[in-house]
């Protein structure tokens, strides 16, 4: 039985707690830590887990095989390194730390320790996304057009760019990762950001409209548009354009529009269950093939998002660094 602990119990953890409820024969949630006690207690209750307000106390007192790090970007201090030093496997929710040097260091330490790592890019685990990926293996992609057109989230930390990294890093990064997964590595970005709708929102200190041009290593081009000024979650997904065929990928389904007509591919699985099962299987058996985004891979997506922020700040295109350059 794999002994699991959590640090952070925000909204994103619902997917993991729900999955682990279904995976009780493989894993046991033994401890939960959050700086808000009532939130930790509520999360721990269904599992009969112990609750902590201090991550370091939890680590000192509990025997843990796997740690889920589900924290806002600016709250990553040394939790990952403390776990790595104890040989604890890591599931880290996106995005990685805003400080790329810190993320690079964590990646090197995890690699050297040989622990299992996974990062929560759950879109990769949906079966309709994987079906599109198989189809695109036989296509020459011309361009990819990403969308994350949304309302403004309520979390105070999300609204402060210094804490969240801004919408491209904290939210639309899912679409950048999906573009990498379906089209290939991104080598250059050029971005423009603006503040057009949320200047009078309490506590808002970021941009709220974003456009990011992408150049893929294979020659394809792309664009991501993101905003947080709408009345609802308006459009989130990726369109992949090939010669005489277009693939429209959204959370609930994918559509393939080609010469023979329009084909719809419905989502048929639970991505949260799939990503958690793959992580636990890798720990139990050593077979990591089911992990579709480990820490090293997620770091490549993080570099793209941070490069977009840098481009918007400087007004210059930014080349995305390769692993070999680290």
N, C-alpha and C positions, 0 to 999 in steps of 0.2 A: 504494500500500500504506500503510495507516494504522499508524503506529508507536505501540505501546501500552506503558505501564508501570504497575506496581502498587506501591502503598504499603500494606503489611499483607497477610499471607498466612494468615489464620485460616480457620476452617471454612467461612465464607461464600464464600470465593474458589473453592471447588471448583466451584460452579455456573458461575462465569465462566471459569475455566480450561478446564472441559469444553466450554463453548460455543465458546470461541476456538480450541480444537483443531479444531472443525468449520468454523470460519470463517477458516482460514488463507489462503484466496485473497483475503480482504478486509483482514486485519489481521495484524500480526506483533508478538508480545510480545518487546520488546527489553531490558526491564530489570525487575527485581523487587527491592523493598526490604522488609526486616523487621528488627526489632531482635534477632530470634533467627536466627542465621546458618544453622543447619541447615534451618530451615523455608524460608528464602529460597532456599537451594540446591536443595532438593527441588522447590519450586514452579517454579523457573527451568529445571530440567534438561530437561523435555520440549520446551521451546521453544528451547533453546540460548541463553537470555537471560543477560545479565550480572546479577550480584547485588550489592546494596549494603546496608550497615547504616545509612547516613545518607541520609535523603530528600533533603537539600540537596545532597549530593555527587552523587546520581543526577541531580537536576535540572540541575546545572551541567555534568555530563559528557555527558548523553545528549540526542539530538534526539528529542523526544516530541510526538506529535500528540494523544494522549488519555491521561488518567491515571485509573486506578481507585483510589478512596480507600476502603479496606476496613478501617477501624480501629474499635476500641471507642469509644463516645461521648466519653469523657473524653480521648482521644488526638488529637482534632482540635485542632491548635494553629493553624498558618497554612498548612497544606498546600494547601488549596483556593485561598487568595488567591495563594500563590506560583505556582500553576499558571495562574490567571486572568491574572496579570500578564504571563505569557509567551504568552497566547493559546491555552493548552492546554485542550482539551475535557475535561469532567468526568463520570465516572460515580461516584456516591457511594452507598455502601451505607447503608441505614437502620440506626438512626435518625440524624438530623442532630445537630449539636452540642447538648449539653444547655443551653448558654447561648443563649437565643433571640436575644439581641442580636447575637451572633456569627453565627448562622444567617441573620438578617435582613440583616446586612452582606454576607455571602457572596452571598446572593440578589441584592442590588442590584448588586454588582460584576460578577457573572456576566451579569446582564441588560445592563448597560452595555457589557460587552465583546463581547456578541453570540455568546459561545461556546455550543456545544451542551452541555446538561446532562441527565442522567438519574439517577434514584434507584431503588434496587432493591426496589420493591414489585412483586415478580414475580407475585403472585396476579392482578393486573390482566391479565396476558398469557395466562393459561390460557384456552383456547377455551370451556370450559364456563362460566367466569365471564362471559365476554363474551356468551355466548348468554343467560344469565340477565339481564344488563344490558339487552340488547335487549328481552327480554320485559317487564322492569319499566318500560320507557318507556311502556307502555300500561296500567300499573297505578297506583292510588293507594295508596301504602304506608301502612299503619297503624303498624307498629312493626318494629324490627330488634333481634334478640337475638344478641349475640356471645359466643363461648366461646373461652377459651384455658386449658384445664385440663390441667396438665402436671406432669411431674416436675421436680426441681431440676437445672438444668444444672451441669456440673462446673467451668466456667471461673471462676477466682478473682475476676476483675474483675466478672463478671456478678452475683455475690452481694453486691456492695457498691453500694448505691444511689447514693452519691456519684460512682461511676465509671460505672455503667450507666444510671442514671435509674430503676432498678426495672423490674419485669416489664411494667408497662403501657407504659412508654416503649420498652424494648428489644425486647420480644417481642410482646405483645398489640397493639402499634401496627399490626401487619399487619391485624388485624381492624377497628380504627378506620379505617384507610385503605380497607379493603374496604367498610365502611359508607358512607364518603364517596363511593366510586366507584359503588356500586349505589343508594344512597338519596338522597344529596345532602349539602350542607354542614351541619355541626354548629355550632349557635350558642351552646349552653350545656351545661355539664356539672356534675354533682354526684357526688362520689366518697367512698367509705369504704374504708379499707385496714386490715388487721390482720396480726398475727404470731401464727400458730396452730400451725405444725408444724415450723418450721426454727430455732427459737431455740437448739437445741443443735448445729446444723450448724457445722462449723469455718469461720470466716471469714464467716459470714452476717451482714450488716448491712443489712437491708431489711425490707419487709413481704412476706408470702407468700400472702395472700388479698386479693382486690380486687373491688369492684363499682363500676361507673361508670354513672350514669344520663345519658342523652343527650337533648337536644332538637334536632331538625333544623329548619333554616330553613323547610322546607316544611310544618311542623306535625306531622310524624311524631315518635314518641318511640322511645327505645331503651335498651338496657342491655348492658353488657359485663361478664362475670365472668371472672376470671383467677386462677389459683393455681399454685404450684410445690411442692405438698406430696404429690402422688400418686406411685404406683409406676411409672407410664408416661405417655406422651402419650395422654390419655384422650379429649378432645374439643376440636377446634380448628375453628372455622368461624363461619358467620353464618346465622341464620334470618331471612328477610324475610317478614313477615306482611301480607297484603293481604285484601281482602274476598273470601271464599270460595276463597282460594288461598294456599298457603304455599310458599316457596322455601327449600330447605335446601342451603347451599353448603358443601362441604368440599373438602379438597385433591384427593381422588381423583375426585370426581364431584359433581354437583348433582342434587337431586330436586325435582320440582314436584308438589305434592299439591293437586289441584283437583277440581271436580265430576265430571270425566271419568275420574278415577282418578289413579294415581301414575305419573309419567314420570321415568325416570332418564336423566341426561345424563352420559355418561362423559367424563373428561378425555382429550383426543386429541392434545395437543401438548406440547412441551417449553418451559415458560415461560422458563427460563434462556436457551435458544437464541433465543427470540423477542425478549426484551428486549435482548440483546446485538446481535442482527442489526439491530434498530431503531436503536440508538445508532450503530452503525457506518454504517448507511445515511444517517442524518441528517448525519453528518460528511462523507460522500463526496458526497452529492447536495444537501444543504440542505433536504431534505424531512423535517421533524420530526413528521409526522403519526403515525408509528408509535411515538413515545415517549409512553407513557401516564402517566408521572409524571416531570416535569422538576423542577428544584430548587424552583421557585416553588410547584408543586402539592404537593410533599412537605412544604414548609414549613407549608402549611395543616394537614396531618395532625400535624406536630410540635406546632403550637400547641394542638391538641386534647389530645394526650397530656400536655403540660406543664401545661395547665389542669386536667386530672384530678389530677395530683400536687399542684397548688396547692390544689385543693378539698379533697383528703384531709387536707392539712396544716392548713388553716384551718377546716374544718367548714362552709364556705360554698360555695354555687353560684358558678361562675365563668363569665363570659361570654367566649366565644372571640373574639379580636380579628379584624377583617376586614383585608384587604390595604390598604384605603383609610385605615386608622388607623395604618399603619406610617410 
